[in-house]
Structures are given as structure tokens and as C-alpha cells.
Amino acid sequence: MYFLQVKKRLSLEFEKVLRKGNFPEPPDYIESPDDYFARIVDNKNLDDDVRTGAAVWFGYLMYPRENLKFQERVKYALAWESAIQAYKESFSTRESSQGYQGQSNEKYG
């Protein structure tokens, strides 16, 4: 039960990070949160601020893995996956309620 509460709280915070960072709409399928941020970093068509923000969060995700903190890594990865999914869904909600065209997955890379 505690893990689910922590995951939900982290996921909500991570979703706020995605919104504030103005990250592009995630594609329908991503391998992992690392993959999402790595592709943003590699996409030269995006603003430097967005790419730098993605690099910061990519490093944040790599830290537990590189320091053998596997439980922490799993906790953060699951929360990020949930946040990215909610962020993705917010694009379709905006599109249907406001006529928003959204950012295409082509911009993602």
C-alpha cells in the first residue's frame, strides 16, 4: 500500500515536471522513460531549453542504475511511466475539448 501511495505522489510530481518543461507529446509506444528523454535530447529540432531539461531528467533516471540502487530505480521508472502516460493522455483531452492540434510525434524524433 505504501509503495502505491509513493508511486502516485511521485507520478503526479513528475507529470508537473513534464508540463512545466513543455516536453513534446510522447509517442504511443516508448521503451522506457529513459528512452523518451534520450530521444528528446537527441532531437535537434527542439528548443535547447527543452533538450537540456530532458538531459537533466535523463541523468536523474540514470543515477540509481549507475549506483546500484535497483529498488529506487524501479520506483522512479514506474512513477515516470505513469506520469508520461498521463501526460500523453492530456494531449488528446486538450485536442478534443479545445480543438488543440497538439504536437505531432514527428517532433519527438
GUFI-340501 format. One line per field, with one value per residue (C-alpha): residue in three letters; chain; x, y, z. Coordinates in nm, 3 decimals. Layout:
BEGIN
nuvo: c(ALA|...) $
lumvex: c(A|...) $
u: c(X|...) $
v: c(Y|...) $
w: c(Z|...) $
***
This chain:
BEGIN
nuvo: c(MET|TYR|PHE|LEU|GLN|VAL|LYS|LYS|ARG|LEU|SER|LEU|GLU|PHE|GLU|LYS|VAL|LEU|ARG|LYS|GLY|ASN|PHE|PRO|GLU|PRO|PRO|ASP|TYR|ILE|GLU|SER|PRO|ASP|ASP|TYR|PHE|ALA|ARG|ILE|VAL|ASP|ASN|LYS|ASN|LEU|ASP|ASP|ASP|VAL|ARG|THR|GLY|ALA|ALA|VAL|TRP|PHE|GLY|TYR|LEU|MET|TYR|PRO|ARG|GLU|ASN|LEU|LYS|PHE|GLN|GLU|ARG|VAL|LYS|TYR|ALA|LEU|ALA|TRP|GLU|SER|ALA|ILE|GLN|ALA|TYR|LYS|GLU|SER|PHE|SER|THR|ARG|GLU|SER|SER|GLN|GLY|TYR|GLN|GLY|GLN|SER|ASN|GLU|LYS|TYR|GLY) $
lumvex: c(A|A|A|A|A|A|A|A|A|A|A|A|A|A|A|A|A|A|A|A|A|A|A|A|A|A|A|A|A|A|A|A|A|A|A|A|A|A|A|A|A|A|A|A|A|A|A|A|A|A|A|A|A|A|A|A|A|A|A|A|A|A|A|A|A|A|A|A|A|A|A|A|A|A|A|A|A|A|A|A|A|A|A|A|A|A|A|A|A|A|A|A|A|A|A|A|A|A|A|A|A|A|A|A|A|A|A|A|A) $
u: c(0.000|0.279|0.453|0.134|0.092|0.453|0.421|0.104|0.260|0.579|0.383|0.182|0.501|0.670|0.368|0.403|0.768|0.663|0.410|0.646|0.925|0.698|0.819|0.674|0.387|0.513|0.462|0.216|0.495|0.819|1.068|1.118|1.125|1.499|1.413|1.165|1.416|1.709|1.513|1.427|1.792|1.892|1.624|1.796|1.460|1.357|1.448|1.772|1.589|1.364|1.661|1.861|1.566|1.536|1.909|1.873|1.589|1.769|2.065|1.831|1.697|2.046|2.181|2.015|2.110|2.473|2.492|2.330|2.016|1.782|1.473|1.497|1.541|1.228|1.026|1.120|1.082|0.730|0.631|0.777|0.595|0.268|0.338|0.432|0.113|-0.099|0.088|0.023|-0.347|-0.363|-0.281|-0.586|-0.801|-0.683|-0.739|-1.096|-1.202|-1.026|-0.970|-0.599|-0.391|-0.112|0.245|0.287|0.505|0.726|0.857|0.953|1.218) $
v: c(0.000|0.241|0.182|0.265|0.592|0.686|0.595|0.802|1.105|1.079|1.030|1.348|1.543|1.401|1.491|1.851|1.838|1.729|2.010|2.278|2.159|2.182|1.843|1.711|1.469|1.117|0.867|0.583|0.343|0.410|0.158|0.337|0.683|0.687|0.630|0.920|1.165|1.035|1.089|1.443|1.514|1.380|1.575|1.883|2.026|2.103|2.411|2.390|2.454|2.152|1.935|2.050|1.979|1.631|1.574|1.665|1.418|1.152|1.188|1.176|0.843|0.704|0.787|0.498|0.248|0.353|0.344|0.001|0.132|-0.102|-0.056|0.320|0.282|0.067|0.304|0.606|0.425|0.310|0.657|0.817|0.565|0.653|1.027|1.001|0.806|1.068|1.346|1.171|1.141|1.512|1.590|1.400|1.564|1.909|1.821|1.707|1.979|2.280|2.190|2.175|2.018|1.914|1.837|1.553|1.257|1.371|1.645|1.380|1.242) $
w: c(0.000|0.090|-0.243|-0.435|-0.244|-0.310|-0.678|-0.715|-0.543|-0.749|-1.067|-1.007|-0.939|-1.249|-1.461|-1.337|-1.448|-1.798|-1.825|-1.691|-1.919|-2.221|-2.337|-2.664|-2.673|-2.609|-2.891|-2.849|-2.753|-2.571|-2.441|-2.109|-1.954|-2.034|-2.400|-2.402|-2.256|-2.463|-2.785|-2.682|-2.606|-2.950|-3.139|-3.282|-3.396|-3.038|-2.838|-2.644|-2.317|-2.374|-2.471|-2.168|-1.938|-2.085|-2.031|-1.664|-1.613|-1.816|-1.578|-1.282|-1.406|-1.469|-1.123|-0.932|-1.201|-1.206|-0.827|-0.794|-0.626|-0.805|-0.586|-0.620|-0.995|-1.026|-0.808|-1.018|-1.351|-1.265|-1.149|-1.464|-1.686|-1.517|-1.548|-1.915|-1.987|-1.809|-1.992|-2.325|-2.243|-2.163|-2.527|-2.653|-2.385|-2.491|-2.856|-2.803|-2.557|-2.707|-3.068|-2.987|-3.262|-3.025|-3.112|-3.354|-3.277|-3.565|-3.338|-3.083|-3.312) $
***
